[in-house]
């Protein structure tokens, strides 16, 4: 491939959502067809470019774009195996969420504003994933905060505005801590590019205190978006946002940005050996384990469906941090593949929750009785997502947890197995009753939302096709990611490729 073309592909992937987003802001609300065409053109062009780069990186090609930005620091977009894993997830789920959002917001006000910020959010997420150094990562990390705030407050209600204020307080505070950590490392080393194995090993002896402080600041800043305790409070509150936004926050953008940032810091800034020498591993491991347990216990206490799913996210995203903190190659595979698997399963669950709410006005767990008879495809998708979160084979979540457990034994951290088992039992305790209610309990004679979205038509089941098919699509992907885990095209195979390059295997 021509080097100039290869260098332009990373910014082109960012622009495929940025340009449509900016154009959509200028559209009138009644320009439905043009808005949809711009959205879908950006989605499919991005998918095509990501596919090209996936093939190139697998063949050993380099895709790097650099622009002078700060003294001693460039704005760098660089595609490697780790970044493309996140970019591919974001691009595929952008397709599903865009179709879902078009159906969800049909007839709603301010659609151009929503889809404009929606596209900016995807652009920030992709830019963050492709960031080649900490300075570039920080830039897109803060842009992501600014792009998602209007989505959280989109409905404009008092509850939405309150959630937006809480969201900004947490994320801007986290961004400030991240800035301090990046600035400290910049003062010590400049802003070199991310490199497998990290670049701080020469400074461990001479700048031990500074590196420890920088790590604490970086993890605290990233931990806000990754919803590590006690920095998770914004996430359940943000559930007042529309269902496509909830899906975006939990499966694609915000929480994954934090978890992905922790992966970058541990593997490509510090490196495994400096992490061990600085004794940073165990505190991060304990924090991840505590968050897994806390999120599971809180989820069990929730009676509102979206809040139960929100606390489940607090727990499930921390499996990624757990895998990273174990510092072994097998656990790293489990953590990295869970970034994809959790995204597929969690977006399915939030799509289902949105379908229940929009079609039947079902918001609380006690209202879920008999949903499988009224909405069998949506309830089947919910069942796949729920069982996957528990870790039932052959769904994707089982693969993640198997590698995490095996990785814990590999590095002599057997107590992590106890955490995984207890968390799995808690997952079963807060998901299986929902599945039981949906399939085996008697349905009410009428549903609260039977007059909406065609629900009152005799014999009509399910919901609008634009809400149903993205839900089924992501559920099928969750199942296939587990069934086909042994093939070269699976997320697991790509996670193994990342670990081989990060650990030099």
C-alpha positions as CSV (number, residue, x, y, z in Angstrom):
1,X,0.0,0.0,0.0
2,X,1.2,3.5,-0.8
3,X,2.7,5.1,2.4
4,X,0.8,8.3,1.9
5,X,-2.6,6.5,1.6
6,X,-1.7,4.4,4.6
7,X,-0.9,7.5,6.7
8,X,-4.3,9.1,5.8
9,X,-6.4,6.1,6.7
10,X,-6.5,6.8,10.5
11,X,-7.8,10.4,10.2
12,X,-10.1,9.3,7.4
13,X,-11.8,6.8,9.8
14,X,-12.3,9.7,12.3
15,X,-13.7,11.9,9.6
16,X,-16.3,9.4,8.3
17,X,-18.4,10.1,11.4
18,X,-17.2,13.7,12.1
19,X,-18.2,15.1,8.7
20,X,-21.7,13.6,8.6
21,X,-22.2,14.7,12.2
22,X,-21.3,18.3,11.4
23,X,-23.6,18.3,8.3
24,X,-26.5,16.8,10.2
25,X,-26.5,19.8,12.6
26,X,-27.4,22.0,9.7
27,X,-30.5,19.9,8.7
28,X,-34.1,20.7,9.4
29,X,-36.1,18.2,11.5
30,X,-38.2,17.3,8.4
31,X,-35.1,16.3,6.3
32,X,-35.4,12.7,7.6
33,X,-34.2,11.0,4.4
34,X,-31.1,13.1,4.0
35,X,-30.2,12.7,7.7
36,X,-30.6,8.9,7.4
37,X,-28.5,8.9,4.2
38,X,-25.7,10.8,5.8
39,X,-25.7,8.6,8.9
40,X,-25.6,5.4,6.9
41,X,-23.1,6.6,4.4
42,X,-20.7,7.4,7.3
43,X,-21.4,4.0,8.9
44,X,-20.6,1.9,5.9
45,X,-17.6,4.0,4.8
46,X,-16.1,3.6,8.3
47,X,-16.7,-0.1,8.2
48,X,-15.0,-0.5,4.9
49,X,-12.0,1.5,6.0
50,X,-11.8,-0.4,9.3
51,X,-11.9,-3.7,7.4
52,X,-9.1,-2.6,5.2
53,X,-6.9,-1.6,8.2
54,X,-7.7,-4.8,10.0
55,X,-6.4,-6.8,7.0
56,X,-3.3,-4.5,6.8
57,X,-2.4,-4.7,10.5
58,X,-2.8,-8.5,10.4
59,X,-0.3,-8.5,7.5
60,X,2.1,-6.3,9.4
61,X,1.4,-3.0,7.7
62,X,1.7,0.3,9.5
63,X,-0.9,3.1,9.5
64,X,0.4,6.2,11.2
65,X,-0.6,9.9,11.0
66,X,1.3,12.6,12.9
67,X,0.8,16.4,13.2
68,X,2.8,18.8,15.3
69,X,0.8,19.7,18.4
70,X,2.8,20.6,21.5
71,X,6.5,21.2,22.2
72,X,7.8,17.7,22.6
73,X,4.4,16.1,21.7
74,X,2.7,15.4,18.5
75,X,-0.9,14.6,17.7
76,X,-0.6,10.9,16.5
77,X,-3.2,8.6,15.1
78,X,-1.8,5.1,14.8
79,X,-3.5,1.8,14.1
80,X,-2.2,-1.3,15.9
81,X,-3.9,-4.5,16.9
82,X,-5.2,-3.1,20.2
83,X,-6.6,0.1,18.7
84,X,-8.3,-1.7,15.9
85,X,-10.1,-4.1,18.2
86,X,-11.8,-1.1,19.9
87,X,-12.4,0.7,16.5
88,X,-13.9,-2.4,15.0
89,X,-16.3,-2.8,18.0
90,X,-17.3,0.9,17.8
91,X,-17.9,0.7,14.1
92,X,-20.1,-2.4,14.1
93,X,-22.1,-1.2,17.1
94,X,-22.4,2.2,15.5
95,X,-24.2,0.6,12.7
96,X,-26.6,-1.3,15.0
97,X,-27.2,1.8,17.3
98,X,-27.8,4.1,14.4
99,X,-30.5,2.0,12.9
100,X,-32.0,1.5,16.4
101,X,-31.9,5.3,17.2
102,X,-33.6,6.2,13.9
103,X,-36.5,3.9,14.8
104,X,-36.5,4.9,18.5
105,X,-36.6,8.7,17.8
106,X,-39.1,8.5,14.9
107,X,-41.3,11.6,15.3
108,X,-39.4,12.9,18.3
109,X,-38.1,16.5,18.4
110,X,-34.5,17.6,18.0
111,X,-33.4,14.6,16.0
112,X,-30.8,16.6,14.0
113,X,-29.2,17.7,17.2
114,X,-29.2,14.2,18.6
115,X,-27.7,12.5,15.6
116,X,-25.1,15.3,15.2
117,X,-23.8,14.8,18.7
118,X,-24.2,11.0,18.3
119,X,-21.8,11.1,15.3
120,X,-19.3,13.4,17.2
121,X,-19.4,10.9,20.1
122,X,-18.4,8.1,17.7
123,X,-15.6,10.3,16.2
124,X,-14.2,11.0,19.6
125,X,-14.3,7.3,20.5
126,X,-12.5,6.3,17.4
127,X,-9.9,9.0,17.7
128,X,-9.3,7.9,21.3
129,X,-8.9,4.3,20.2
130,X,-6.4,5.4,17.4
131,X,-4.4,7.8,19.7
132,X,-0.7,7.0,19.4
133,X,0.4,8.8,22.6
134,X,-1.0,10.1,25.8
135,X,-1.4,13.7,24.6
136,X,-3.6,12.6,21.7
137,X,-5.5,10.2,24.0
138,X,-6.2,13.1,26.4
139,X,-7.5,15.3,23.6
140,X,-10.1,12.8,22.4
141,X,-10.9,11.7,25.9
142,X,-12.1,15.2,26.8
143,X,-13.9,15.6,23.4
144,X,-15.8,12.5,24.3
145,X,-17.0,14.1,27.5
146,X,-18.2,17.2,25.6
147,X,-19.9,15.1,22.9
148,X,-21.8,12.8,25.2
149,X,-23.1,15.5,27.6
150,X,-25.8,16.8,25.2
151,X,-26.9,13.1,24.6
152,X,-27.4,12.5,28.4
153,X,-29.5,15.7,28.7
154,X,-31.3,15.3,25.4
155,X,-34.8,15.0,26.8
156,X,-34.4,18.2,28.7
157,X,-36.4,17.1,31.8
158,X,-35.4,18.0,35.3
159,X,-34.1,14.5,35.8
160,X,-32.1,14.6,32.6
161,X,-30.5,18.0,33.5
162,X,-29.6,16.7,37.0
163,X,-28.0,13.6,35.5
164,X,-26.1,15.8,33.1
165,X,-24.7,17.9,35.9
166,X,-23.6,14.8,37.8
167,X,-22.1,13.4,34.6
168,X,-20.1,16.6,34.0
169,X,-18.9,16.8,37.6
170,X,-17.5,13.3,37.5
171,X,-16.1,13.3,34.0
172,X,-14.5,16.7,34.1
173,X,-13.0,15.9,37.5
174,X,-11.7,12.7,36.0
175,X,-10.4,14.6,33.0
176,X,-8.5,17.0,35.3
177,X,-6.8,14.1,37.1
178,X,-5.9,12.5,33.8
179,X,-4.5,15.8,32.6
180,X,-2.3,16.0,35.7
181,X,-1.0,12.5,35.2
182,X,-0.2,13.1,31.5
183,X,1.5,16.4,32.4
184,X,3.6,14.7,35.0
185,X,4.8,12.0,32.6
186,X,5.3,14.6,29.9
187,X,7.6,16.5,32.2
188,X,9.6,13.3,32.9
189,X,9.7,11.8,29.4
190,X,8.0,14.0,26.9
191,X,5.2,12.3,25.0
192,X,6.6,9.3,23.1
193,X,4.4,7.0,21.2
194,X,2.7,4.0,22.8
195,X,4.9,1.0,22.5
196,X,4.4,-2.7,23.5
197,X,6.1,-3.2,26.8
198,X,6.0,0.5,27.7
199,X,8.7,3.2,27.7
200,X,9.2,4.0,31.4
201,X,11.5,1.2,32.4
202,X,14.7,3.4,32.3
203,X,13.0,5.8,34.9
204,X,11.9,3.3,37.5
205,X,15.0,3.7,39.7
206,X,15.5,7.5,39.3
207,X,11.8,8.6,39.4
208,X,10.0,6.0,41.4
209,X,7.8,8.4,43.4
210,X,6.9,10.4,40.3
211,X,5.9,7.3,38.3
212,X,3.8,6.0,41.2
213,X,2.0,9.4,41.5
214,X,1.5,9.6,37.8
215,X,0.0,6.1,37.7
216,X,-2.5,6.9,40.5
217,X,-3.6,10.1,38.7
218,X,-4.0,8.3,35.4
219,X,-6.0,5.4,36.8
220,X,-8.1,7.8,38.9
221,X,-8.9,9.9,35.8
222,X,-9.6,6.8,33.6
223,X,-11.4,5.1,36.4
224,X,-14.2,7.7,36.3
225,X,-15.3,6.6,32.8
226,X,-14.4,2.9,33.5
227,X,-16.8,3.2,36.5
228,X,-14.4,1.9,39.1
229,X,-15.6,2.5,42.7
230,X,-15.9,5.0,44.2
231,X,-15.9,6.9,40.8
232,X,-18.9,5.1,39.3
233,X,-21.8,7.3,40.7
234,X,-22.5,9.1,37.3
235,X,-23.4,5.8,35.5
236,X,-26.7,4.8,37.2
237,X,-27.9,8.4,37.2
238,X,-27.3,8.7,33.5
239,X,-30.0,6.1,32.8
240,X,-32.5,8.8,32.3
241,X,-31.1,9.3,28.8
242,X,-32.8,7.7,25.8
243,X,-32.1,3.9,25.3
244,X,-29.7,4.5,22.3
245,X,-27.6,6.7,24.6
246,X,-27.6,4.2,27.4
247,X,-26.5,1.6,24.9
248,X,-23.8,3.9,23.7
249,X,-22.5,4.8,27.2
250,X,-22.4,1.2,28.4
251,X,-21.3,-0.8,25.4
252,X,-19.4,1.4,23.0
253,X,-18.1,4.8,24.1
254,X,-17.7,6.1,27.6
255,X,-17.0,3.1,29.9
256,X,-15.0,1.4,27.2
257,X,-12.9,4.5,26.8
258,X,-11.9,4.3,30.4
259,X,-11.1,0.6,30.3
260,X,-9.2,0.9,27.1
261,X,-7.2,3.8,28.6
262,X,-6.2,1.6,31.5
263,X,-5.1,-1.1,29.0
264,X,-2.9,1.4,27.2
265,X,-1.3,2.8,30.4
266,X,-0.5,-0.6,31.8
267,X,0.8,-2.3,28.7
268,X,2.1,0.5,26.4
269,X,3.2,3.3,28.8
270,X,4.4,1.5,31.9
271,X,4.9,-2.1,30.8
272,X,4.6,-5.3,32.8
273,X,8.0,-5.3,34.5
274,X,7.9,-1.6,35.7
275,X,4.4,-2.3,37.0
276,X,5.8,-5.1,39.1
277,X,8.8,-3.2,40.2
278,X,6.7,-0.2,41.3
279,X,4.3,-2.6,43.1
280,X,1.3,-1.1,41.3
281,X,-0.3,-4.4,40.3
282,X,-1.9,-5.6,43.4
283,X,-3.8,-2.3,44.3
284,X,-5.3,-2.2,40.8
285,X,-6.3,-5.8,41.1
286,X,-8.0,-5.3,44.4
287,X,-9.8,-2.3,43.1
288,X,-11.1,-4.2,40.1
289,X,-12.2,-7.1,42.2
290,X,-14.0,-4.8,44.7
291,X,-15.8,-3.1,41.9
292,X,-16.9,-6.4,40.4
293,X,-18.4,-7.5,43.7
294,X,-19.9,-4.1,44.5
295,X,-21.6,-3.7,41.1
296,X,-23.1,-7.2,41.4
297,X,-24.5,-6.6,44.8
298,X,-26.0,-3.3,43.9
299,X,-27.5,-4.7,40.7
300,X,-29.3,-7.3,42.8
301,X,-31.0,-4.6,44.8
302,X,-32.4,-2.6,41.8
303,X,-36.1,-3.0,40.8
304,X,-35.8,-0.7,37.8
305,X,-34.6,-2.6,34.7
306,X,-32.2,0.0,33.3
307,X,-30.6,0.6,36.8
308,X,-30.1,-3.1,37.2
309,X,-28.3,-3.1,33.9
310,X,-26.3,0.0,34.8
311,X,-24.9,-1.6,38.0
312,X,-24.2,-4.7,36.0
313,X,-22.1,-2.6,33.8
314,X,-20.1,-1.3,36.8
315,X,-19.3,-4.9,37.6
316,X,-18.8,-6.3,34.1
317,X,-16.5,-3.6,32.7
318,X,-14.2,-4.2,35.7
319,X,-13.5,-7.7,34.4
320,X,-11.4,-5.9,31.7
321,X,-9.4,-4.1,34.4
322,X,-9.1,-7.4,36.3
323,X,-7.5,-9.1,33.3
324,X,-5.1,-6.2,32.7
325,X,-4.1,-6.1,36.4
326,X,-3.2,-9.8,36.6
327,X,-0.3,-9.1,34.2
328,X,-0.3,-12.5,32.7
329,X,-0.8,-13.3,29.0
330,X,-3.7,-15.6,29.5
331,X,-5.6,-13.2,31.7
332,X,-4.7,-10.4,29.3
333,X,-6.5,-12.3,26.5
334,X,-9.6,-12.6,28.8
335,X,-9.6,-8.9,29.7
336,X,-9.1,-7.7,26.1
337,X,-11.7,-10.0,24.5
338,X,-14.2,-9.0,27.2
339,X,-14.0,-5.5,25.9
340,X,-15.7,-6.8,22.8
341,X,-17.8,-9.5,24.4
342,X,-19.2,-7.2,27.1
343,X,-20.0,-4.6,24.4
344,X,-22.0,-7.1,22.3
345,X,-24.0,-8.5,25.3
346,X,-24.6,-5.2,27.1
347,X,-25.8,-3.4,24.0
348,X,-28.2,-6.3,23.4
349,X,-29.6,-5.9,26.9
350,X,-30.1,-2.2,26.6
351,X,-31.7,-2.5,23.2
352,X,-34.1,-5.0,24.8
353,X,-34.9,-2.7,27.7
354,X,-35.6,0.1,25.2
355,X,-37.9,-2.2,23.3
356,X,-39.8,-3.1,26.4
357,X,-40.1,0.5,27.5
358,X,-41.1,2.0,24.1
359,X,-43.5,-0.7,23.0
360,X,-45.2,-1.7,26.3
361,X,-44.1,1.0,28.8
362,X,-42.4,-1.8,30.8
363,X,-39.7,-0.2,33.0
364,X,-39.7,-2.2,36.2
365,X,-38.8,-5.8,36.9
366,X,-42.2,-6.7,38.3
367,X,-43.8,-5.7,34.9
368,X,-41.8,-8.2,33.0
369,X,-44.1,-11.2,33.6
370,X,-45.0,-12.9,30.3
371,X,-42.9,-10.7,28.0
372,X,-41.7,-13.7,26.1
373,X,-45.2,-14.4,24.9
374,X,-45.8,-10.8,23.8
375,X,-42.3,-10.1,22.4
376,X,-40.6,-13.5,21.9
377,X,-37.7,-12.3,19.7
378,X,-36.8,-9.4,22.0
379,X,-37.1,-11.7,25.1
380,X,-34.9,-14.3,23.3
381,X,-32.3,-11.7,22.7
382,X,-32.5,-10.6,26.3
383,X,-32.0,-14.2,27.4
384,X,-28.9,-14.6,25.3
385,X,-27.4,-11.3,26.7
386,X,-28.3,-12.3,30.3
387,X,-26.9,-15.8,30.1
388,X,-23.8,-14.5,28.5
389,X,-23.3,-12.0,31.3
390,X,-23.6,-14.9,33.8
391,X,-21.0,-16.9,31.8
392,X,-23.1,-19.7,30.4
393,X,-21.5,-21.5,27.5
394,X,-21.4,-21.2,24.5
395,X,-22.2,-17.5,24.7
396,X,-19.3,-15.0,24.5
397,X,-19.2,-14.1,28.2
398,X,-18.1,-17.7,29.1
399,X,-15.0,-17.4,26.9
400,X,-13.9,-14.2,28.7
401,X,-14.4,-15.6,32.2
402,X,-12.7,-18.9,31.3
403,X,-9.5,-17.0,30.2
404,X,-9.7,-14.7,33.2
405,X,-9.9,-17.7,35.6
406,X,-7.2,-19.6,33.8
407,X,-5.0,-16.5,33.8
408,X,-5.5,-16.0,37.5
409,X,-4.1,-19.5,38.1
410,X,-1.3,-18.9,35.7
411,X,0.0,-16.0,37.9
412,X,-0.8,-17.7,41.2
413,X,-3.7,-15.5,42.1
414,X,-6.1,-18.2,43.0
415,X,-8.3,-15.9,45.1
416,X,-9.5,-14.3,41.9
417,X,-11.3,-17.6,41.1
418,X,-13.4,-17.1,44.2
419,X,-14.3,-13.6,43.1
420,X,-15.3,-14.9,39.7
421,X,-17.4,-17.7,41.1
422,X,-19.2,-15.4,43.6
423,X,-19.8,-12.7,41.0
424,X,-21.1,-15.3,38.6
425,X,-23.6,-16.5,41.3
426,X,-24.7,-12.9,41.9
427,X,-25.1,-12.4,38.1
428,X,-27.3,-15.4,38.1
429,X,-29.3,-14.1,41.0
430,X,-30.1,-10.8,39.3
431,X,-30.5,-12.0,35.7
432,X,-32.2,-15.4,36.0
433,X,-35.4,-14.1,37.7
434,X,-35.9,-11.7,34.8
435,X,-35.6,-14.5,32.3
436,X,-38.0,-16.7,34.4
437,X,-40.5,-13.8,34.6
438,X,-40.3,-13.2,30.9
439,X,-40.9,-16.8,29.8
440,X,-42.7,-18.6,32.6
441,X,-44.9,-16.2,34.5
442,X,-48.5,-15.2,33.4
443,X,-48.7,-12.1,31.3
444,X,-51.2,-9.4,32.1
445,X,-54.3,-9.1,30.1
446,X,-53.3,-5.7,28.8
447,X,-49.9,-3.9,28.7
448,X,-49.5,-0.2,29.6
449,X,-48.2,0.7,26.2
450,X,-50.6,-1.4,24.0
451,X,-51.8,1.7,22.2
452,X,-48.3,2.8,21.2
453,X,-46.1,1.7,18.3
454,X,-48.7,-0.7,16.8
455,X,-48.9,-2.7,20.1
456,X,-52.7,-2.5,20.1
457,X,-53.1,-4.2,16.6
458,X,-54.7,-7.6,17.2
459,X,-52.1,-10.4,16.5
460,X,-49.2,-7.9,16.3
461,X,-46.1,-8.9,18.2
462,X,-42.8,-7.4,18.9
463,X,-42.0,-3.8,18.0
464,X,-40.9,-1.6,15.2
465,X,-38.5,-3.5,12.9
466,X,-35.8,-0.8,13.3
467,X,-35.8,-1.5,17.1
468,X,-36.1,-5.3,16.7
469,X,-33.4,-6.2,14.1
470,X,-30.5,-4.4,15.7
471,X,-31.4,-6.2,18.9
472,X,-31.4,-9.6,17.2
473,X,-28.3,-8.8,15.3
474,X,-26.2,-8.0,18.4
475,X,-27.6,-11.1,20.2
476,X,-26.6,-13.3,17.3
477,X,-23.1,-11.7,17.4
478,X,-22.9,-12.5,21.2
479,X,-23.7,-16.1,20.5
480,X,-21.4,-16.4,17.4
481,X,-18.5,-14.8,19.3
482,X,-18.6,-17.8,21.7
483,X,-19.5,-20.6,19.3
484,X,-16.7,-19.5,16.8
485,X,-14.1,-18.6,19.4
486,X,-11.8,-21.2,18.1
487,X,-11.7,-19.7,14.6
488,X,-9.3,-17.1,13.2
489,X,-12.1,-14.6,12.6
490,X,-13.3,-14.4,16.2
491,X,-12.6,-11.6,18.7
492,X,-10.7,-14.1,20.8
493,X,-8.2,-14.7,17.9
494,X,-7.6,-11.0,17.6
495,X,-7.2,-10.6,21.4
496,X,-4.6,-13.4,21.2
497,X,-2.8,-11.5,18.4
498,X,-2.7,-8.4,20.6
499,X,-1.3,-10.3,23.6
500,X,1.4,-11.9,21.4
501,X,2.6,-8.5,20.3
502,X,2.3,-6.9,23.7
503,X,4.1,-9.7,25.6
504,X,6.6,-10.5,22.7
505,X,5.4,-14.1,22.5
